[in-house]
Amino acid sequence: MKYIVLGLGNFGRALSIRLTALGHEVIGVDNSMSKVENLREKITHTVCLDCTDRDAVSNLPLRDSDAVIIAIGEDEGASLLATALMKQLNVKRIVGRVVSDLQKTVLEAMKIDEYIRPETESAERLAMRLDNIDIIDSFKISDRYSIVEAVVPEKYIGKTLQEANLTNQYKVIVLTTIRQYTEKVNGHTEQKKEATGIAKSSTVLHENDILVLFGELSNINKLIR
């Protein structure tokens, strides 16, 4: 897959390197030549340009990219302007960056519903979400094991965990399942999630359920792909 990362500060740099290590094509963009030069040998491509300049960013392969990640953090104005430009240029998937509640409100007004808070989400976790669209969240326990939230694969919908036999097939453990539903709150519809408790062999997997899995990441990827 191809990703464009706008902003190569600490977060953008770590994300670009991790996505490259996962085998993706990454274009890292920043207006600082020193940051661009520092990453030249570490990621697929680097470009030095002003991310708030419409003419400049229009020369990037935006239509061919699977996602553009706004990693600009030091300048909230530049981050919002770059996000707005991506929206105007009809980028199919935009991941915004939030460093304040006000910025979050503005992104939501732009109808950007996918965003990151670097103080709570590491570059490693975001890279894993981008690497597999079915991964909702992940937490690395050690170099070998992770806990991953992932959407139930279509082929297992309607089956019990015993029938799905995931532990024997993929050597992963289902810790619990999470139900997603909508609820009216103060006149607004909100998405809610609720864990169903410790997973049992009789637990039935429903459409849009989330599996909370423990195991080696390579085995988890085999299950959800």
N, C-alpha and C positions, 0 to 999 in steps of 0.2 A: 504494500500500500504506500501511497505518497502523502506526506504531511508537510505543511509549511508552518514553521514556528516563527512568530513575529516577536522579537525581543530576546536577546541572548544574555540576559543577566543570570544570576545564579540558578533560578528556576528554569528558565528557557534553555540554558546551557545543559543542565542535568537531564532535562526531558529530551532534548535533541540527541544527546549521546546515547541515552537508554533506548530510544526508538530505533536508532541506527543499529544498536547491538541486537535488537530483536529482528533485524533483517529488513526494515522498512527504508524507503527512500525519503530522506529528510532534507528540506531546504531551510536553513537557518538564516534569518534576516535581522539586521540591526543597523542603526545609523552610526555605530562606533566601529571604525576600521580595526581597532585593536581587538575588540571582541570577535569580530569576523575572522581575523587572521588567527586568533587563538584556537578557533574551532576548525580551521580549514582542513586539517588532516584527520579530524575526529568524526566528522559527519559527512554525508553524501555531497551536499553543496552548501556554500555560504554566499550570501549576497549582502553588500553594503548599500543600503538606501534608507530613505525616510519613510517609515511605515504610515505616516499621516499624509503623504503626497499621493493623490489619486492617480496621477499619470505614472508615477514610479511603480506603485504596487500593481497597476494594471498590466505591467510587463511580466509579472509573475504568472506561472502556470496554474492560476486559480481554478479554472474549470476542470483541469486534470487531477486536482488534488482531492483526496478523500476527506480531508479536514484541514482547517486553518486554526491554529491555536494562538490566541493572543496572550503572550507571556510578558508583556510590558507591565512593570509594576511600579517603577519609581515615579512615573508621571501619569497620574490618573486621567488627565485630559487627553494625553496622547493615546492612552489605552482605549478610552471611549471613542475617540475619533477613528482610530484604526478599526475598531469593532464596527462602527457605523459604515465605514467604507466597505468592509467585507459584506455587510448586509446589502448595501447598494449595488455591489458587484455580483450579487446573487450566488455567493459561495454556498455550496450545498450543506456543509456542516461547519458551524462556527463554535469553538469552545472559548468563551470569554474568561477574563480574569477579574476576580473581585477582591478588593482590599478594603472596602468600606461598605456600610449598609446603603449609603447614598448611591454608590456605584452599582450595587446589586439592583436597586430600584430602577435606575436608568436602563440597565441591561434588560430587565423584565419588560420595561416599556418598549424596548426595541424588539421584543419577542425573541430574545436570546434566552432559551431555557436550559442551556447546558453551559455551566461555568465552574470554575475552580476557585478555591480559596487556598493558596499555597501554604498558609500557616496551618491548615488542617489536612491538606492532601499533598502527599509527596509526589515528586516527579515520577518516582517508580510506580506508584499506584495509578497515576493518570496514564502512564505508558502502557500498563497492562490493560486498562479499559479501552484505550485506542487500538491496541493490538488485537482485541477480540470484542466485537460489538455486543456479544451476549454476556460479557463480564460487566457487572454493575459496580462492584467494589472488590477490593482485595486487601489482604494484610499478610505481609511476609513474616512467618514465624522464625524461620532460619534460612540458610542458603538452600535447603532442600525442600522445606514444607511451607505451604501457604494456606490461609483460609480465604475462600473466594465466594462471593455472591454472584450467582449466574441464573439467567432465565431458564426455566425447564425446557429442554429440547422437545420439539414437537412430537417426536416418536414415542415419548414417555408420557404424554398427556393422557389422563384417564387410568393410568396404571398405579398399582400400589408400589411402594419401595421394594417389597419382596418380589413382585413381578418384574420390576425394572432391573433388579439384581446388579445395581451399580457398583457395589463394593467388590464383588467377585469379578465383574467385567473390567473395571478400570482401576481397582485398588485405591478407591477414594471413599471417604466416610461422609454420609449426609448427616450433619449435626442437627439441622432443623429446616423447616420450610417457612417462607414468609408469604402471607396472602396480601395482595394489593387490592384496594377498593377505593371508591370515592365516597365523600361525605359532605353534606351541606354544613358550612360553618359561617354564621353571620351573613347568610345570603350568597356565599361564594362556594363553589365546588372545589374541594381540596382532595389531593391524592393522599391516601393513608396506607400504612403498612403495619402488619401485625404478625409477629412470630407465632407459630402454632404449637410451640413447646418442643420437647425432645422428640426427634424423629423416631417413628416406630415402623415395623415391617408393614403394618396395616395402613400407614399414611398414604392417602391418595394424592397424586400429583395433578393439579389443575392448570388450565391455560393461564398464563401470566403469573403463576407462582414463581417464587425465587428460591433456588436451592442454596443453602449455605454448606459449602463443601470443604473438607479438610483432606489434604494429600499433596503429592508432588505436582507441581504446576504442569508438567508435561502430560501427566495422566488426566488432570482436570481438563486440559485443552482437548484431549482426545474425546472426552465425554461430551463436551458442549459443541464440538465442531462436526 
